[in-house]
Amino acid sequence: MRINSGTERPWAMPLAHAVGVVIVTMLANTQAHAQDAAAFFKGRTITIGVGAAAGGGLDTYARLLARHLGKHVPGNPSVVVSNMPGAGGQVVARHLYATAPRDGTHMATFFPSVLIDPLLVSGPRVIDPGKFNYVGNAREEVSVCVVRRDAAVASMADLRTTEVVIGATSPGSQVVDYPVVETRLLGLKLKVTSGYVGTREIAAAIEKGEVQGICGIGWTSIKVQYPDITTPTSKFRVLLQEDGKGDPELNKAGVPLLTDLARTPEERGVLDLLYAQNLLARPYVLPPEVPADRVEALRAAFMKATADPELQAEAAKMRIEVAGTSGEAMQKLVAGMSATPKATTDRLGELLGRAR
């Protein structure tokens, strides 16, 4: 009788062979997909629709990406940017969802509220976020409230007793939605003045004294416009962070988190859902039904482009930060948001005036 010494594993060779076959098959499929995508994209143009006016954060990131993405896409297509502002990003998102070609030549970036809003309504949805194909996210963000240094509020808590006039664009953008929810949920005295075209116009209005501040704007965007904002000589100051964790730089500077004003777990749950948009601050999205090989190619190209030393060097000169999140991770995050308790989504929809 022969005893197996432990060095002989009769299952090892068949398993190794099977794994080898799987790996070879995957490599072959990947190469085939790359070849198919290259044949399609060669000589074509990819359009990135931007759901905001030129000059703001969404536009700045999109134009930076457009300058570097094409060389990483199989077939090396040209990449152009087209601004389609309106309805807090809904205009470009609905175009992408229902009208744009579903062949990989059109993608869009818009305010992440577009991905939250469908959770707040019952019945048929104009957009189902789960049907989009997510290419990647160029930057997670921490949103902030910034006010003139001469504004009458000395601390975050003062917002419950002292009115501050906040400049804003249109419902659906964070610079409207964040202060609206914070005012109605927490009893803050943020007077929201809507109607400005973009964040640059709001910034100009703050400088002229038309309004006293802006909320729901990304910290990286503010640093680009006002690199001296953390110094005592700046005309502006960061009053609070609209986030659950905060930015390391602002945390170190002692800028408080607005979530600390939540009085109940229910209020905190609403704020957590609202601020989930910070994790999707710079999303890049394809329409539904784009062929899988092209989605795969664009996702891979996005991650390569955002890590490209040339893009990173250009971003550093622009004083912005780019840190790519994969399309697969975004897809999972959006799916996770869909599992939010109905009581929380109903409450947020009510506060925003979008529940039905």
Sequence and secondary structure as in RCSB ss.txt:
>XXXX:A:sequence
MRINSGTERPWAMPLAHAVGVVIVTMLANTQAHAQDAAAFFKGRTITIGVGAAAGGGLDTYARLLARHLGKHVPG
NPSVVVSNMPGAGGQVVARHLYATAPRDGTHMATFFPSVLIDPLLVSGPRVIDPGKFNYVGNAREEVSVCVVRRD
AAVASMADLRTTEVVIGATSPGSQVVDYPVVETRLLGLKLKVTSGYVGTREIAAAIEKGEVQGICGIGWTSIKVQ
YPDITTPTSKFRVLLQEDGKGDPELNKAGVPLLTDLARTPEERGVLDLLYAQNLLARPYVLPPEVPADRVEALRA
AFMKATADPELQAEAAKMRIEVAGTSGEAMQKLVAGMSATPKATTDRLGELLGRAR
>XXXX:A:secstr
     SS  TTHHHHHHHHHHHHHHHHHHHHHHHHHHHHHHTT EEEEEESS TTSHHHHHHHHHHHHHGGGSTT
  EEEEEE   GGGHHHHHHHHHTS SSSSEEEE  THHHHGGGG  S  S  GGGSEEEEES    EEEEEETT
SS  SGGGGGTS EEEE   TTSHHHHHHHHHHHHH   EEEE   SSHHHHHHHHHHTSSSEEEEEEHHHHHHH
 TTTTSTTSSEEEEEEESSS  HHHHHTT  BGGGG  SHHHHHHHHHHHGGGGGSSEEEE TT  HHHHHHHHH
HHHHHHH HHHHHHHHHHT     EEHHHHHHHHHHHTTS HHHHHHHHHHHT   
